C-alpha cells in the first residue's frame, strides 16, 4: 500500500518497519527524560545522563544529556525502540557511534500531571 491520507490515522503494527520506528521515535522524542541508564552486568543499572533529550534528524537517533554532551548516536535504520510496559520509559538499542559498539540504554521519562 502507500502512505496516503487514510494510513495516517492507522498506527503501524510491524515493529521492524521504518514507519513504526519513525512513529515511536517521534513519541519518545516528545517526552522529557529524567535520566538515562545503561545495564552493567555486575553493578546493575548505571546512570549515564540526567535531564536528557533525544532527537531524530539526518537519519540518526541521538540522545544528549542536560549539559549538551552527546551520549548516544545510532543510525535510524539500525535502532530498535520499545516502550516499557509501564509507559514511563523506553528501551533504545543500536550500533552506537560514540562507544563504537552495540549499546542498549533505558530512557526514563519525567512524570508531569
MOSULNOR-V503311 format. One record per pair of residues at least 24 apart in sequence whose ideal C-beta (glycine too) atoms are under 6 Angstrom apart, sorted by the first residue. I is the first residue (numbers start at 1). J is the second residue. D is the distance in Angstrom with one decimal. If there is no record, write none. Layout:
# MOSULNOR-V503311
i=I j=J d=D
i=I j=J d=D
This chain:
# MOSULNOR-V503311
i=24 j=81 d=4.7
i=25 j=56 d=4.7
i=28 j=90 d=4.9
i=29 j=54 d=4.8
i=29 j=56 d=5.9
i=31 j=109 d=4.4
i=32 j=110 d=4.6
i=33 j=107 d=4.8
i=34 j=108 d=5.1
i=34 j=110 d=4.4
i=35 j=108 d=5.5
i=36 j=105 d=5.4
i=36 j=107 d=5.0
i=37 j=106 d=5.0
i=38 j=105 d=5.2
i=72 j=96 d=5.7
i=72 j=105 d=5.8
i=73 j=97 d=4.7
i=73 j=98 d=5.6
